[in-house]
Amino acid sequence: MGEYSKFISEKRRAVPAPHDLVDENGKVVFGTFENEFETMELLRAKRPTKAPDFMNKFKLTLWEATEVHLKNGVLLAVVCDMGIFGKQLNMFYDKRTKKVYCWDTQIKSKDTVIAPNLLRGAIAEARSDVGFVKYVNNFEEGRADLSGKHTGKCLITTPGEKVCADPKVIKENYGEASIEYDFKLTRISKPCVVSIPFPYSDNRTLYSQKDFFKAEGKLVINGEEMLTDEESTAIIDDHRGYYPRRAHYDWVTTMGMCEVDGKKEYLAFNLTHNQSTDEEAYNENIIFLSGKTSILPPVKFERSVASSDFTNYSEWTVKDEHDMVNLKFKVYGINPMILHAVVVNIDYFVTWGELEGYLRDEDGKKYVLDGMMGMGEDKTLLL
């Protein structure tokens, strides 16, 4: 164990995953795991919320999302089922112009396909008359395929325009745009698989598996073709859980190559602050390296400007208590997704920019991330 390992709870050490995320008695399994679950039938969970179990379908959030980092931009591709409705979502951040393009199409929950697991060709897919997002998962072989397309109505966010605070102003920023992509993903690191207990029920979970991949393929946006290169990487996030009625989370990530000991090496990280009932024992903070990972402790986020007040720049500070995480996230682009309805209220901001600062692994080795791409989320839910 390294000199910083004393700051990591033993419950964060990965153990073999049982066959089922929910056991035969309807009890959810919590912890950190080495591998994928065969079954993740969270609808079988007993009393994960205060509502009767027949309401589980409408309380459960399911998604598979991927961030793909290319030389000139970053793609976010999502298949999501929120029980009440499904979603086909594509976003692209152009690093050259700092513009954010967002195609967000709501579909019926019953028409959204969520993979039962991440093994043996399991498919997640959302299709509509304006496009699709599709995953073919073969994580037992360390690989996955991602393809998608979206055309037509697109929210285009330009730096300097305050579009976040007023939904009426957001509507004025829609235009026409198109995106299409096809990638083959090959695992670089070990996975991060967690089942985190959430409040208001002793059987409420947030499950997540995050994996770091090499990306090969191409993306075409508005007719411009972007090919992958040696530094093109991706992270898949398979995510399933029962969020509390009032919930908030902060998240930041990167993926790519970083100079380590004088040469470029693959590196990614995940940092999240959410409603975990015990963040020391249950979180998903981690460094991904070639063939291995290193665990990080809980972190806190601070912002120089509220996401709802963003115009063209803000800074997020992300730190822990042990000097393992000391980052500044310089936000240059933002996409607001504001939904205020009778049954659900969502204030969701996806952000892009650059990182400054460092991480330390458990041995104390410092990874300086200055200039690496950063992507984050600031999300508040009232369900």
Backbone torsions as a table, in degrees:
resi	resn	phi	psi	omega
1	MET	NA	143.5	-179.1
2	GLY	-83.1	176.1	-175.0
3	GLU	-67.2	-22.0	179.7
4	TYR	-98.5	-0.1	-178.9
5	SER	-64.4	-23.7	179.9
6	LYS	-64.6	-16.2	179.8
7	PHE	-90.4	1.3	-177.2
8	ILE	-108.7	124.7	177.7
9	SER	-63.2	142.7	177.2
10	GLU	-61.8	-24.5	178.1
11	LYS	-70.3	-12.3	176.5
12	ARG	-85.9	-5.5	177.7
13	ARG	-77.1	128.8	-174.6
14	ALA	-69.3	139.5	175.4
15	VAL	-124.3	161.9	178.1
16	PRO	-58.2	137.1	179.7
17	ALA	-74.6	136.0	171.1
18	PRO	-67.3	171.1	-178.1
19	HIS	-62.3	-41.0	-172.9
20	ASP	-117.3	139.0	172.1
21	LEU	-71.9	-28.3	176.7
22	VAL	-120.9	122.5	-174.7
23	ASP	-77.6	-179.4	-174.2
24	GLU	-64.7	-17.6	178.6
25	ASN	-95.9	5.4	-179.9
26	GLY	82.5	14.2	-179.4
27	LYS	-93.8	131.4	179.1
28	VAL	-77.6	141.4	175.4
29	VAL	-90.0	131.0	178.4
30	PHE	-111.4	151.2	176.0
31	GLY	143.3	-167.9	176.1
32	THR	-118.1	136.7	-167.8
33	PHE	-130.5	154.7	-176.1
34	GLU	-82.3	-22.2	-168.6
35	ASN	-148.4	177.9	-177.1
36	GLU	-73.5	151.3	168.9
37	PHE	-81.1	142.9	173.7
38	GLU	-71.1	-41.6	179.0
39	THR	-131.2	143.5	-179.9
40	MET	-136.2	54.9	-174.2
41	GLU	-84.1	77.1	-174.6
42	LEU	-69.3	-15.9	175.3
43	LEU	-66.5	-16.7	177.9
44	ARG	-82.3	-9.4	-178.2
45	ALA	-61.4	138.0	179.9
46	LYS	-90.0	122.5	176.1
47	ARG	47.9	55.4	175.6
48	PRO	-73.0	-17.2	176.9
49	THR	-132.9	-179.7	177.9
50	LYS	-75.5	-16.0	-179.6
51	ALA	-77.4	157.8	175.1
52	PRO	-59.9	154.2	-174.6
53	ASP	-62.6	-25.6	179.0
54	PHE	-67.2	-11.7	177.3
55	MET	-91.3	-1.3	-176.3
56	ASN	-54.4	-39.1	-178.6
57	LYS	-55.1	-35.9	-175.0
58	PHE	-91.1	-5.1	179.2
59	LYS	-104.0	-14.9	-172.7
60	LEU	-91.2	131.6	175.0
61	THR	-107.8	129.9	-178.4
62	LEU	-129.5	134.9	170.9
63	TRP	-157.1	158.6	166.2
64	GLU	-126.9	125.0	-175.6
65	ALA	-132.8	151.7	177.1
66	THR	-138.2	137.8	168.4
67	GLU	-106.4	124.9	177.9
68	VAL	-115.9	123.1	-176.9
69	HIS	-101.0	115.6	176.6
70	LEU	-110.5	171.8	-177.1
71	LYS	-58.4	-41.6	-173.6
72	ASN	-106.5	1.5	-179.8
73	GLY	-177.8	179.8	-176.9
74	VAL	-132.2	129.9	176.7
75	LEU	-100.3	139.6	166.9
76	LEU	-120.0	120.6	-178.3
77	ALA	-123.7	127.8	-169.7
78	VAL	-135.8	134.9	162.5
79	VAL	-111.5	124.9	-173.7
80	CYS	-138.4	140.7	173.2
81	ASP	-129.8	113.6	179.5
82	MET	-99.9	15.0	178.9
83	GLY	83.3	-51.1	178.5
84	ILE	-79.0	-36.6	178.5
85	PHE	-154.6	164.9	175.2
86	GLY	-108.3	174.4	-176.2
87	LYS	-149.9	137.8	169.0
88	GLN	-114.2	115.7	-170.9
89	LEU	-132.7	129.9	170.4
90	ASN	-130.3	135.2	172.0
91	MET	-130.6	149.1	174.9
92	PHE	-139.3	128.5	175.7
93	TYR	-104.9	118.6	177.5
94	ASP	-87.8	111.3	-176.0
95	LYS	-66.5	-23.6	-178.0
96	ARG	-76.2	-42.1	-176.5
97	THR	-102.8	-14.5	-175.5
98	LYS	64.7	18.7	173.5
99	LYS	-81.7	147.8	175.5
100	VAL	-116.7	128.2	177.4
101	TYR	-108.7	131.7	-178.6
102	CYS	-134.5	118.6	172.6
103	TRP	-106.7	116.3	-173.8
104	ASP	-129.5	108.4	-176.4
105	THR	-118.9	120.7	178.1
106	GLN	-85.0	133.4	178.1
107	ILE	-129.5	173.4	179.4
108	LYS	-70.9	144.4	177.8
109	SER	-57.3	-40.8	-176.9
110	LYS	-67.7	-18.5	179.0
111	ASP	-95.0	3.4	178.8
112	THR	-98.0	125.3	-179.1
113	VAL	-99.9	118.2	174.6
114	ILE	-108.7	128.6	-177.6
115	ALA	-61.6	135.9	178.8
116	PRO	-65.9	-26.5	173.3
117	ASN	-157.6	-168.7	-177.2
118	LEU	-111.0	27.3	-169.1
119	LEU	-121.5	151.0	167.1
120	ARG	52.5	46.5	174.9
121	GLY	79.4	16.8	179.0
122	ALA	-60.7	135.9	-172.2
123	ILE	-109.5	136.1	166.0
124	ALA	-116.8	134.1	-173.5
125	GLU	-156.9	141.3	171.2
126	ALA	-132.7	126.1	-178.5
127	ARG	-127.2	146.9	174.7
128	SER	-147.0	-178.8	-179.8
129	ASP	-75.7	-3.6	178.1
130	VAL	-113.6	5.9	176.7
131	GLY	152.6	-162.8	-177.9
132	PHE	-161.1	162.3	166.1
133	VAL	-132.9	130.1	-176.7
134	LYS	-138.5	134.6	174.5
135	TYR	-116.3	138.0	166.8
136	VAL	-120.7	112.3	-169.3
137	ASN	-101.1	125.0	174.5
138	ASN	-134.0	58.4	-173.2
139	PHE	-67.6	-23.4	177.0
140	GLU	-64.8	-20.8	175.7
141	GLU	-105.2	5.3	178.2
142	GLY	71.8	33.9	-178.1
143	ARG	-149.2	162.6	176.4
144	ALA	-157.3	157.9	175.6
145	ASP	-118.8	138.0	179.2
146	LEU	-130.2	128.3	175.3
147	SER	-140.7	156.4	-179.3
148	GLY	-172.8	168.7	-179.6
149	LYS	-160.1	143.9	176.5
150	HIS	-152.6	134.6	179.3
151	THR	-134.9	162.4	172.6
152	GLY	92.1	-139.3	-171.8
153	LYS	-56.4	127.1	-173.2
154	CYS	-145.4	130.5	173.3
155	LEU	-80.2	120.2	-178.5
156	ILE	-113.0	113.0	-177.7
157	THR	-101.7	123.9	-177.3
158	THR	-111.4	135.1	178.4
159	PRO	-53.9	140.2	178.9
160	GLY	95.8	-13.6	178.3
161	GLU	-100.5	121.7	179.5
162	LYS	-81.9	97.4	-174.9
163	VAL	-111.4	-4.2	-167.4
164	CYS	-83.3	-34.4	-168.2
165	ALA	-79.5	-26.1	-171.0
166	ASP	-123.6	111.1	179.1
167	PRO	-55.5	-31.2	178.2
168	LYS	-65.0	-37.9	177.9
169	VAL	-70.0	-37.9	178.2
170	ILE	-55.7	-42.5	-177.2
171	LYS	-61.2	-27.4	-178.9
172	GLU	-74.0	-10.5	-176.0
173	ASN	-101.9	15.7	176.9
174	TYR	-83.9	142.4	175.9
175	GLY	-143.7	-169.0	177.6
176	GLU	-104.8	134.5	179.3
177	ALA	-159.7	166.9	-179.2
178	SER	-142.7	149.3	177.2
179	ILE	-145.5	144.8	177.1
180	GLU	-150.7	142.9	-176.7
181	TYR	-156.4	159.8	178.2
182	ASP	-155.0	117.5	-176.2
183	PHE	-131.8	144.6	168.2
184	LYS	-108.7	129.5	-173.8
185	LEU	-116.4	133.3	-178.7
186	THR	-126.4	126.8	-173.2
187	ARG	-62.2	136.0	177.7
188	ILE	-101.1	-39.1	-168.5
189	SER	-121.8	-178.6	169.0
190	LYS	-76.1	156.2	-179.8
191	PRO	-79.8	163.9	170.5
192	CYS	-116.8	108.8	-176.9
193	VAL	-120.8	120.1	-176.9
194	VAL	-136.6	150.5	168.0
195	SER	-128.0	111.1	-168.8
196	ILE	-107.3	126.6	176.6
197	PRO	-70.9	135.0	178.8
198	PHE	-113.5	162.0	-173.2
199	PRO	-75.9	170.6	174.4
200	TYR	79.1	-0.8	172.9
201	SER	-163.4	141.6	178.5
202	ASP	-81.6	7.1	179.8
203	ASN	-129.3	22.8	179.4
204	ARG	-97.8	127.7	-177.6
205	THR	-125.2	155.2	160.4
206	LEU	-119.1	108.6	176.6
207	TYR	-95.8	141.7	174.4
208	SER	-150.0	138.5	166.4
209	GLN	-122.6	125.2	177.1
210	LYS	-119.5	135.5	-177.1
211	ASP	-134.5	142.3	-179.0
212	PHE	-102.4	127.4	-172.5
213	PHE	-129.9	153.0	162.4
214	LYS	-82.5	135.8	-177.8
215	ALA	-110.3	134.1	175.5
216	GLU	-132.7	129.6	-179.4
217	GLY	150.9	-151.6	-178.9
218	LYS	-149.9	160.8	176.1
219	LEU	-133.3	139.8	176.6
220	VAL	-123.9	120.1	178.1
221	ILE	-123.3	123.3	-179.1
222	ASN	50.8	38.4	177.3
223	GLY	87.5	-9.3	-179.8
224	GLU	-91.2	123.9	-179.1
225	GLU	-89.0	132.4	176.3
226	MET	-123.1	117.7	-179.6
227	LEU	-96.6	151.7	175.5
228	THR	-73.9	160.8	173.5
229	ASP	-137.3	-168.2	-175.2
230	GLU	-61.7	-27.2	-176.3
231	GLU	-95.0	2.9	-178.7
232	SER	-76.1	125.5	-175.4
233	THR	-138.5	172.1	-178.4
234	ALA	-153.0	157.9	170.3
235	ILE	-128.5	127.2	171.5
236	ILE	-96.9	135.9	175.6
237	ASP	-122.2	109.3	172.1
238	ASP	-96.8	125.2	-162.8
239	HIS	-140.8	127.4	-177.8
240	ARG	-145.8	132.3	179.7
241	GLY	-178.5	168.4	176.3
242	TYR	-105.2	98.0	177.9
243	TYR	-72.3	145.1	170.5
244	PRO	-60.3	159.6	-179.1
245	ARG	-58.7	-39.4	172.3
246	ARG	-110.2	119.8	-174.9
247	ALA	-143.6	152.1	174.1
248	HIS	-148.0	142.0	170.4
249	TYR	-143.3	151.3	173.8
250	ASP	-116.4	143.9	-175.6
251	TRP	-152.5	142.1	171.6
252	VAL	-146.5	146.8	-178.9
253	THR	-146.2	165.7	164.7
254	THR	-146.1	165.0	174.6
255	MET	-157.7	142.5	179.5
256	GLY	154.6	-141.9	177.5
257	MET	-124.7	144.7	-175.7
258	CYS	-134.5	145.9	177.6
259	GLU	-75.9	120.3	-179.7
260	VAL	-129.6	119.7	-179.8
261	ASP	53.1	41.3	173.5
262	GLY	84.6	1.2	176.8
263	LYS	-139.5	158.1	-177.0
264	LYS	-79.7	132.4	179.0
265	GLU	-131.7	151.2	174.9
266	TYR	-67.8	137.1	179.6
267	LEU	-153.8	141.6	172.1
268	ALA	-147.5	164.2	172.8
269	PHE	-147.6	163.3	172.3
270	ASN	-133.0	130.2	177.2
271	LEU	-134.4	123.3	-177.5
272	THR	-137.5	141.2	169.3
273	HIS	-123.3	120.4	-176.6
274	ASN	-142.7	-156.0	-174.6
275	GLN	-91.1	22.2	176.2
276	SER	-49.6	134.1	-179.0
277	THR	-73.4	-15.2	178.2
278	ASP	-151.0	89.4	-173.3
279	GLU	-66.4	-28.1	178.9
280	GLU	-65.2	-39.5	-175.8
281	ALA	-91.5	-26.5	-174.1
282	TYR	-135.0	101.9	172.7
283	ASN	-154.9	179.6	-178.0
284	GLU	-127.2	33.1	-179.0
285	ASN	-87.1	125.8	-168.1
286	ILE	-162.3	152.9	168.0
287	ILE	-105.0	130.5	173.2
288	PHE	-99.2	127.5	177.1
289	LEU	-128.3	171.7	-179.4
290	SER	-61.4	112.0	175.6
291	GLY	78.1	1.1	-177.4
292	LYS	-157.4	170.6	175.7
293	THR	-133.0	164.7	173.2
294	SER	-137.9	130.0	-172.5
295	ILE	-78.8	144.0	175.9
296	LEU	-116.6	153.3	-179.1
297	PRO	-81.4	179.3	175.8
298	PRO	-59.3	151.7	-178.9
299	VAL	-131.8	163.0	173.8
300	LYS	-124.6	149.3	-179.0
301	PHE	-113.4	140.2	169.5
302	GLU	-132.3	147.3	-178.4
303	ARG	-125.1	140.5	176.9
304	SER	-75.9	-27.7	180.0
305	VAL	-138.1	132.6	175.1
306	ALA	-59.5	141.3	-178.0
307	SER	-57.9	-33.8	179.6
308	SER	-68.2	-16.7	-179.8
309	ASP	-106.7	8.0	-176.7
310	PHE	-62.3	138.2	170.6
311	THR	-118.3	-68.1	-179.9
312	ASN	-135.2	-2.5	-179.7
313	TYR	-165.9	140.9	168.8
314	SER	-153.1	165.2	178.7
315	GLU	-124.2	130.2	170.9
316	TRP	-105.3	134.1	173.3
317	THR	-106.4	128.6	-178.4
318	VAL	-126.3	118.6	-176.5
319	LYS	-143.0	157.8	170.7
320	ASP	-111.0	-171.4	-177.8
321	GLU	-95.5	-0.5	-171.2
322	HIS	-125.9	12.7	-179.4
323	ASP	62.4	31.1	170.4
324	MET	-90.9	-25.3	178.4
325	VAL	-128.2	121.1	178.0
326	ASN	-146.5	87.7	-171.7
327	LEU	-126.4	146.3	166.7
328	LYS	-117.2	126.0	178.2
329	PHE	-106.0	110.6	-178.2
330	LYS	-91.6	105.8	-172.3
331	VAL	-89.4	122.9	179.3
332	TYR	-112.4	-24.4	-178.5
333	GLY	-133.0	146.3	-177.9
334	ILE	-146.8	145.0	174.0
335	ASN	-124.0	119.7	178.1
336	PRO	-90.9	134.5	172.2
337	MET	-125.7	99.1	-173.9
338	ILE	-110.4	120.7	177.4
339	LEU	-130.8	111.3	176.8
340	HIS	-118.7	103.6	-176.9
341	ALA	-131.1	-178.8	-175.9
342	VAL	-65.0	-43.1	-172.6
343	VAL	-102.4	-10.8	-178.1
344	VAL	-152.3	139.0	174.2
345	ASN	-128.4	125.0	-177.8
346	ILE	-131.1	126.5	169.5
347	ASP	-116.6	102.6	-168.0
348	TYR	-127.4	118.3	-179.1
349	PHE	-120.8	121.4	175.0
350	VAL	-102.4	132.0	-171.5
351	THR	-127.4	152.9	178.0
352	TRP	-136.9	152.6	177.3
353	GLY	173.4	-145.2	-177.8
354	GLU	-127.0	154.6	-179.8
355	LEU	-102.8	153.2	172.2
356	GLU	-143.1	135.2	179.6
357	GLY	123.3	-155.4	-171.6
358	TYR	-151.8	163.8	168.3
359	LEU	-122.8	155.3	170.2
360	ARG	-120.0	138.9	172.5
361	ASP	-83.7	-177.1	-175.0
362	GLU	-67.7	-18.9	175.4
363	ASP	-85.0	-4.3	-178.7
364	GLY	91.6	-1.5	179.7
365	LYS	-66.3	133.0	-175.8
366	LYS	-97.6	134.2	175.9
367	TYR	-114.8	110.0	-179.4
368	VAL	-85.2	124.0	-171.1
369	LEU	-108.6	14.4	-176.1
370	ASP	-53.6	126.8	176.5
371	GLY	88.3	-10.2	178.0
372	MET	-71.1	150.6	177.7
373	MET	-62.1	139.3	173.1
374	GLY	-121.2	145.0	174.5
375	MET	-137.6	139.4	-176.5
376	GLY	-146.6	171.6	174.9
377	GLU	-138.2	144.3	173.9
378	ASP	-130.9	104.7	-169.4
379	LYS	-129.8	131.2	176.2
380	THR	-126.0	131.8	-177.6
381	LEU	-121.0	140.7	166.6
382	LEU	-131.2	102.3	-172.3
383	LEU	-102.5	NA	NA
